[in-house]
Amino acid sequence: MHSKKEKLNAFGQLLDIMDKLRENCPWDKKQTYESLRDLTIEETYELADAIIEHNPDEIKKELGDILLHIVFYAKIGSETGSFDIKDVLDGITEKLVFRHPHIFSDVKVKDAEDVKRNWEQLKIMESHKSVLEGVPKSLPSVVKAKRIQEKVKGVGFDWDMKEQIWDKLAEEFKELKKEVKKNDPEKIEAEFGDVFFSLINAARLYDVDPDNALERTNKKFIKRFLYLEKKTIMKGKSLHDMTLDEMNCIWEKAKKFDDR
């Protein structure tokens, strides 16, 4: 691994390149916070994909792209006199020290859960706002639900025993089936929401990231369906002309290749 001096030199080189791009490149010169926003979100999802794929080379590449965006935003901030990269670094450094009193002060903790609880309580002390204030409104729904549940857990609003979630989930399924029989679209949607929220809660309680789990299933389904399409074409057939039983027969064979 590289020395601290080498890392600082590399970071300084990136800052120098950003200065030159902002000064001389027509595209870079015209960018604003708003124009970069969607690109930043895209880069974040690309990093998430690389993490799901356990691909270190891609993770490194996508982290570079995100770091570029951070430097870019800081450069724009410096041009308006709002802040610069040092302010960004000072801010996160101050926050980390304040929220880790078990490292930088004399607070004692038992485990990682204690650390998380302290973190959430310190955040409230900083802002004097709601526990849920820090959950971004634009987060994808599955990720947002998990973050909401993690936030309220930090102040003790959680199940005494994780096994209790299964009774709650069964209750929500029962209410959903009741509304389905009544055929009220609005209430059906509401009950589906409750089921999803409870299922995400169950995943959290059992240390499963629901978004990662769903994405793995998405990828698995895509792989199986592509296999189904390929085998169908090889037989000179079309999926439109096949029965569900015929498709299921090939689908079962596709399962054997899930881990390959």
Number of C-alpha atoms within 10 A of each C-alpha: 5 6 8 9 9 11 12 11 12 12 14 12 12 15 18 11 12 19 15 13 15 17 11 11 11 10 9 15 13 9 14 13 14 8 10 14 13 11 14 18 12 13 18 16 13 19 22 15 17 19 15 14 12 11 12 11 10 16 19 12 14 21 17 14 17 19 15 16 19 14 19 24 19 20 19 19 17 15 10 9 9 10 15 18 18 10 14 13 11 11 11 11 11 10 14 14 13 17 19 16 17 16 13 11 10 8 10 11 13 8 8 9 12 13 17 18 17 20 19 21 15 17 18 16 11 12 11 10 11 9 19 15 14 15 14 11 9 7 11 10 13 15 15 15 19 19 18 17 19 21 23 15 17 19 14 11 11 15 12 9 8 13 12 11 18 13 10 16 19 13 14 21 18 14 17 21 14 14 19 16 9 11 11 10 11 9 16 19 14 13 21 18 14 19 21 18 19 22 18 21 25 21 17 17 18 11 9 13 16 19 16 15 12 12 13 14 12 11 12 17 16 12 15 20 16 14 18 21 16 12 17 18 12 10 8 8 12 12 13 7 9 11 9 10 9 12 16 12 11 17 19 12 13 19 14 10 12 12 6 4
